[in-house]
Amino acid sequence: MFAITDGTVQWTQTGATSGLFLALRGDDGHDYWYMHLQDFVAAEGDRVTAGELIAHNGDTGNARGTTPHIHFEYHPGGGAPVNPYPLLKSVCG
């Protein structure tokens, strides 16, 4: 999994539902959450650049036994999550 933007890894943790979980605070002031990871490449406090490898997709948490994938959340301004599809479409095409 790659950083969607330049920023700082706010935290890495493990949750019963989310599994291995990484939160990226973008330099743009938004938060980006990556869940169900297999492992972390970046560590809490690391500065990362857009496109940098930060973690590997997995099936941790309540996704155990599924095809490895990412649950991605976009939190504008660090607030509540919104549908990430428009953002991802603009970035990925």
N, C-alpha and C positions, 0 to 999 in steps of 0.2 A: 504494500500500500504506500502511496506516495503523498507527500504534503501537497495540498491543493493550493497553498499560498505560502509566502514567506511568513515566518512567525516563530513562536516559542512553544515548546511542548510544556503545557501547564501541569499535567500530571499523567501518570500511568497507574492503573489499578486493576483489580479483579473484582467482578460482581457476580452474584449468582445468576442473574439474567443476562447481563451484558458480556460475561466472560472477561477476557483480557480487553482493556478499554484504554484508549489514549485520547486526550483532549489537546487540541492545538489552538492557541490564541494567535490569530492572524495579526499581522501588522496593520491590517485594515480595521481592527477593532472587533472582528467577529470571531466566534468560537466554532470549531469543527470537531465533531466527535466521531471516532472510529471504534467500532465494537466487534466482538467475536474474533479477535485477532489470535493468531497462532503464537506469535512472539513479538517482542519490541526490538527495533533496531535503534531508534532514538530513545533517549532517556529524559526524564523530567528535568526541565531547565535548559535543554539543548535548543540552540538557535538552528532553524532549518530553513531551506529555501524551497520554493515551489518546484515540484518534481523530484525532490529528494526522497529516497526510500526511508520510511520511518517505522514500518512494521510489515508483517506478513499476514495475509488473509488466513482465516481459520474457521473453526466450528466450536468455539468455546462458549460457555454459559448455556443458555437455553437453546442454542443451535447445535449442541453436541449430536454428532451422527449425520448432519446434513452436509451438503457440498460446501467446501470452504467458500466463504463469502465475506462481505463487509456490510455492516449496518452503519450507515453514514448519516449523521445529523448536522444540520446547519442552524446555528443560533446567532442571528444578526444582533450585533451589539452586546453579545453575551446573554441575551434574553431567551425567551421561549423558542423551541424549535419551529421552523417553518419547512414547507415542502422544499427539498433541495433540488428537485428536478430542473427548474429554470436555471439555477446556478450551474449545475453539472452540465446541462446542455450548452450553456454559453462557454464553458471551459473546455469541454470535450468534443463539442460539435454534434 
